[in-house]
Amino acid sequence: MIESDHAGAPTLTPRRERRFRLLTGDRIAVCWGSSTELLRWSDVVSVQSERNCAVISTGVRDIKVRATLRAVVAELAMLGLIQVRRDTAVNATRVRRLIGAGRHRLIMILDNDCRIDVGRDFQQPIRTRFASGTRR
């Protein structure tokens, strides 16, 4: 996209396209080029960051999204996507178990038996959300 500045000289400005969007209900559209991939929210297991992109993992395949993990989490938080590490977010409905493994350590087990170490900064919100506190 070319625009002109105040002096009339052309300047190059990057296009701000959304590469994914939330559709009505529980559908997610991932767009690249002239193709659009539709996903059901219930199929999403996790989202990992990979450089400046995010990779949405389903039980069957991985789909790369040209957006940061932070942008994906902000858009899909209302469906239940929760960030558990700096580089990982999970679908809250896919969490099967939380295991406190020593001091300042929390392990999350998803319904596909994937184990994720919850980052230290994210442990308290995760424990609060799933109401798993230690009671003595």
SULDAZI-V865448 format. One record per backbone hydrogen bond with DSSP energy under -0.5 kcal/mol. NH is the residue of the N-H (numbers start at 1). CO is the residue of the C=O. E is the energy in kcal/mol with one decimal. If there is no record, write none. Layout:
NH_CO_E / NH_CO_E
This chain:
3_1_-0.5 / 3_11_-2.2 / 5_9_-2.6 / 8_5_-1.6 / 11_3_-3.7 / 13_1_-1.9 / 13_11_-0.6 / 17_15_-1.0 / 19_17_-0.6 / 21_29_-2.2 / 23_21_-0.5 / 23_27_-2.7 / 27_24_-0.8 / 28_39_-2.6 / 29_21_-2.8 / 30_28_-0.5 / 30_37_-3.1 / 31_19_-3.0 / 31_29_-0.5 / 32_35_-2.2 / 35_32_-2.3 / 37_30_-3.3 / 39_28_-2.8 / 41_26_-3.2 / 43_40_-1.5 / 44_40_-0.6 / 44_41_-1.1 / 45_57_-3.1 / 46_57_-1.4 / 47_89_-2.9 / 48_55_-2.2 / 49_87_-2.2 / 50_53_-2.7 / 53_50_-1.9 / 54_65_-2.4 / 55_48_-3.2 / 56_54_-0.6 / 56_63_-3.2 / 57_46_-3.2 / 57_55_-0.6 / 58_56_-0.5 / 58_61_-2.9 / 59_43_-0.7 / 63_56_-2.7 / 65_54_-3.6 / 67_65_-2.1 / 72_68_-2.0 / 73_69_-2.8 / 74_70_-2.2 / 75_71_-1.9 / 76_72_-2.4 / 77_73_-1.1 / 79_76_-1.1 / 80_76_-0.8 / 80_77_-0.8 / 81_76_-1.6 / 82_80_-0.5 / 82_90_-2.9 / 84_88_-2.2 / 85_88_-1.9 / 88_85_-0.7 / 89_47_-2.5 / 90_82_-2.9 / 91_45_-2.1 / 92_80_-2.6 / 92_90_-0.6 / 94_91_-2.1 / 95_92_-1.1 / 96_109_-2.9 / 97_109_-1.9 / 99_107_-2.9 / 101_99_-0.7 / 101_105_-1.6 / 102_100_-0.5 / 105_102_-1.2 / 106_118_-0.5 / 107_99_-2.9 / 108_116_-3.3 / 109_97_-3.0 / 110_108_-0.5 / 110_114_-2.6 / 111_94_-2.4 / 113_110_-1.9 / 116_108_-2.8 / 118_106_-3.0 / 118_116_-0.6 / 119_84_-3.3 / 122_119_-1.2 / 123_119_-0.8 / 123_120_-0.8 / 126_122_-1.7 / 127_123_-2.9 / 128_124_-2.6 / 129_125_-2.5 / 130_126_-2.3 / 131_128_-0.7 / 132_127_-2.2 / 133_131_-0.7 / 135_133_-0.5
